[in-house]
Amino acid sequence: MAWPNGYGRQILAEVDSTNLEAARVLPNLAGPKWICALRQTAARGRRGRAWSNPPGNFAATLVMRPLETPNVVALRSFVASLALYDAFVMLTGIETGLSLKWPNDVLMNGGKVAGILLEGLPGGGLAIGIGVNLIAAPSAEDVEPGAVSPVSFLAETGVRVTPDQMLDALAEAYARREASFVTYGFLPIREAWLARAARLGEKMIARTGTQEIAGVFETVDATGQLVLNTPSGRMNIAAADVFF
């Protein structure tokens, strides 16, 4: 695997959070840069939840200054999840059992093996934080009731991958998907994501900050919104936590 041209690379022994480090390096950023930490002391996931990051697992952030409007920039969650999918296949040669859960999780044999957190930074920056349970997964008691159970890459595949190896594979895969996104827009990314989507055509529940919506997962629309076919009709959902 060759490191992609134009992307910086930094590996830290310890940091509070790779997303926080991304905000610190942004003022002097010359181009997109991957920041990988072997240990995080204040890792977090979506909605400020704590993110378990035991030794040997993967934690990294891609920091960049995208040029698009915020609604288009947010679609990079799909770019990142596809890149993770591609990287897993590169590292194992196995595609069976992998799927993508809206809006930003990667599943392996039905369990959550990776998550993505996008954060806008002051000055037009973007941090794409990625965590992968390479070696160990949190216990089911550590996740929200009803959420997909966490799994580890090692337990599900039998393949031991180091954070360095994961970073190299992910950086290469992301650069290819990013080039497609910038050149051709969201359409090919959307089609590739839907081809790998978890529970497409099946019932699910989307919980927003104000309501719980049950319906059949019909598609993801051209703006990245989840589309559910509910008893009240077709509903487009911009942000929610999804439960199966």
Buried (B, 14 or more C-beta within 10 A) or exposed (E): BEBBEEBBBBEBEEBBBBBBBBBEBBEEBEEBBBBBBBBBEEBBBBEEEEBBBEEBBBBBBBBBBBEBEEEBBBBBBBBBBBBBBBBBBBBBEBEEBBBBBBBBBBBBEBBBBBBBBBBEBEEEBBBBBBBBBBBBBBEEEEBEEEBBEBBBBBBBBEBEBEBEBBBBBBBBBBBBBBEBBEEEBBEBBBEBBBEBBBBBEEEBBBBEEEEEBEBBBBBBBEEBBBBBBEEEEEBEBEBBBBBB
